[in-house]
């Protein structure tokens, strides 16, 4: 199965449809008037569809088991066609497209089974996904032309050359996948004055995004948030709350992060953990949704 442990929980929806094509008006009339010998077609098929939705991961090998938060089966008739629509919702890390289609197919098969004694020329057709919502694809954002981004590594040991940097480079790799070039990449020691001065310099240079890695913990030398907080015009605590929540779903050690995020003018400053794993998890939690903050900030200026 595909690894989805890095994905965040989001509300995900899918709508699928199918058509059962009958061969005569009498079949449609029997369904609508509830005169089918096997029973109420729509209610039996609805129950079958709900069961199929819940059992999708048992029958489709690569599907992940997931909680079904909402499911609905709707019907319409169009001439000789019985039109089926199935809608499924979940709050999870992967979508429910297959669940919706699986439900639509089983509704159609149940209708077929119930009608075959009175109509020998039934056809199931046009099983398809109509729409889907949720996940990062629904929150994708792009950056403007000339977007300037800086990655600053705060570490005494890396600055002294006794350890190589991994975290800053992983940030750059993640940004590249989002189509964001890193204009500045620097390593500095854990000194408040240097951390603060670097932010002020990049602000004067017109940078849009400033990402610090390191110095967000509880040790005496972890001073990155303390150096940057006084510079912020607007703090955005929800950003780091989301990152910490994401991290704590993977390790309880995330509770020790003191990271912060906010704007100085129109420059967004974010502090990330110093560990490579912490950096990856924080980037996965924030991007690409975090890029929407720039549109919000621009709106405040009008």
Beta strands, then each sheet from edge to edge (+ up, - down):
strand 1: 10-21
strand 2: 70-78
strand 3: 81-92
strand 4: 123-133
strand 5: 149-154
strand 6: 184-188
strand 7: 209-213
strand 8: 234-235
strand 9: 261-264
strand 10: 267-272
sheet 1: 2+ 3- 1+ 4-
sheet 2: 6+ 5+ 7+ 10+ 9- 8+
end
